Amino acid sequence: MITELRTLPLDGVDMLVSRNGDQVQVRDPRTNRLISSSVPLPGITGLAVCPVGWRDPLIAVTSDDGLHWLEPRSGARPFTADRSPYLESMAVWAGTLLAASLLEPFPLVRWDAGTGARLEPLGVHGDQVSALAVLDLPGGPVVCAGDRSGTVHRWNPRTGARAGDPLTVGDEQINAIAGVRLPDGRRLITAATADLHRWDAATGEPIGVPVVIDSYAVHRMDTVLVNGRAELITCGHDAVVQRWDATTGERIGDPLPGRCATVFHRYGELTLAIGTLDGTVDLRPLGQPHPDRRT
């Protein structure tokens, strides 16, 4: 059963990284060829793709017993695992991996993705961090950490200083955060609870009213530009994938059955990959009519 999907470039071609039970697999979506499969990693809690710069990206995997690193072509482990349990909600910035510690004082734990070495933690939070994202803004990068009490804290990853006042959604747990760049150049911070909340990233001002997602406990949110329109793609624990106009908050198309989703290029065509309920991957080209394809 596929419960997570990510996109990973190899030699200029987008591959699909999937979590299948307690294994992580990399496949070429053009041919469905299996590139690599990891050894079993019991209790996987999350995946992240970490660009390194001078070699292939690495796959970071959090599990019940800590952080593991995987080579995408072989599934081998280039670094020794960091046996620090209770890690979730990963994000990547400038060759650095961040993960939220579920232990007090709830810091963001950091590693150098090039060496696997642990760095100094970032920030101290009043509650467990449940969602994490890094936004590249004109004034510099900002780490956005959403917690169980419904607050988004912002940090400067270079200095560890606060970057603006906290943003709040009420008392609901924040399940996913994403940064959006609109066609007019504005940047948004988006956070998902049972609703979709949006703020201007520069001013912190709310954008419109919260959008009712109508999907229980969104666990992931991605952004993509389709034919000049910024879109949000949400995946819920109720196994529903939905597309939203990031500017207006309007739903795009019908909700689709699926446990997880990611966006990638297949033969140059922007494509939505959905991990279906029957364990396959449904490929749907975005922005133009085209027959569905499956791998």
C-alpha positions, 0 to 999 in steps of 0.5 A: 500500500502506497501511503506517501509519494515524493518527486526526485530528479535523477539525471534531469528526469523526475522519479517517484519516491514512494513509501510502501509499507516499511520500504521506500522505493524509487521508480521511473514513472515513464516505464514503471521500472523499479530503480531501488528499494530499501531494506525494511524500516519499521515504523516509518513516519515521513519522507523528504527529498534532500538536494545536495548540489554536487551529487544525486539528492538523498532520501531522508526517512524518519521512523520509530528509531530515528533518521535514516538516509538513503541513496536513490539509485541503490537504496543503500545508506550513505550515513549512519542512522541518527538514533533519535526517535520521535521525529516528524514533519520534515523540511529542506533548505539549502542542503539542510534537513529540518525535522520537528522533535516531539520531545520538550522543549520541541526544537527543530533538529537539523542535519547537513544533508551532504554529510549526515552530521547533526547541526545546532537545533533551531528554536524552542516551541511551546507545543509539538510542531505538527507541520513544517515548511521553508519559504524563500522570500525576497528578504531571505528564507523563513522557516514556518512551524505549525503546532498542535495548538493552531499557531504558526511560528516563523524563524530565520534559519540563518540566525535562529531569530524570530521572523515576524509575529505568530500566525494563528488559526484558532485551537485546531492542530495545523496538519500541513504548511506550504508556501505559494508564489502567486503569478503577480509576485506575492507570496502566501503562507498556507496552513491546513487544519479542517480548513485552509488558511492563507496569509500574506507572507510579507505582512502576515495579514490574512487573505480572505476567509478560511476555505472549508476543505471538507476533508478530514485532517489534511496531512500534506499540501503541495503547490504547483503552477498550472497554466499561470495559476497557482494551485494547492494540492491537499491530501487527507486522512479520509483518502481524498486528494483535492486541488484548490486555486491558491488566489481565490480558494476555489476548488478545482475539479472534483475531489479524487480518491487517493491516499497521497499525491505529488506533482512531477514532469513526465516526458515534459508534461506536468503530471499529478501522481496519486497513490490510489486506494488499490495500491497503484499510482494514477497519473493525471496530466494537469492543465489539459484534457488527456486520458488517465494513465496508470503505472 
